[in-house]
Amino acid sequence: MIREIRGMLTFGPSPCLETPCMPGTAFQINEGNSVWYLKWNGRLLDCGDEFDGTRLQEGMHLRVSGVETILKDIYGLEHKVVELGSLEKL
């Protein structure tokens, strides 16, 4: 399903996806009480990444759209993810 999200870009820990859990970081968009991880080209976006010519920085206000998915970590916890199709700075 295609999802459009508006919110502030934050930077924080990424879900543990491999055993052993290797700590990592990832960008997220906070929309209300929901947190969405941003994914592109098969991986979660991290510090220093850009999308479609826009360098991602914590605190940016964005409107993104893309395919909504759920990512399950090694503990069975589900995390909301959007595979980016478009991104617009607000």
Secondary structure, DSSP 8 states (H G I E B T S, - for coil): -EEEEEEEEEEEE----SSS----EEEEEEETTEEEEEEETTEE--TT-EETTEE--TT-EEEEEEEEEEEE-TTS-EEEEEEEEEEEE-
